[in-house]
Amino acid sequence: MDKNIFRAYDIRGKYPKEINEEAVAEIIPAIINILKPKIIVVGHDTRLSSPSLYRAALKSFIVYRSLFIVIPAGISTTPMFYFLVNKLKADGGIMITASHNPKEYNGLKIVGKNAAPISGKEILKWII
């Protein structure tokens, strides 16, 4: 996995070379270790690669399904995602998006309680 995708505010890179379904599957356990969730929200934007990364994230949660609830939010904007994390009193969430970056990029915004951002660099510490 390309370590350069772990940024100060998120995880982001060119799809599929730098970030792809395999990378998402490797990142999910680190997110779980950090959040230790009882409820987690997962959403995605409308980029062409987002549905596939979203499915990879949801599939990665299957082995944990007896430990916590995953709420699949589907297509949403980032503000809607933040609202859901708060409204549902979730312990965190993952938004599949590359925000303002060009269409060949994608990534993960990870938040904890109250939709507080968690740095990609913090997540990398749990992977190494």
Buried (B, 14 or more C-beta within 10 A) or exposed (E): BEEEBBBEBBBBBBBBEBBBBEBBEEBBBBBBEBBEBEBBBBBBBEBEBBBBBBBBBBEBBEEBEEEBBBBEBEEBEBEBBBBBBBEBEBBBBBBBBBBEBEEBBBBBBBBBBEBEBBBBEBBBEEBE
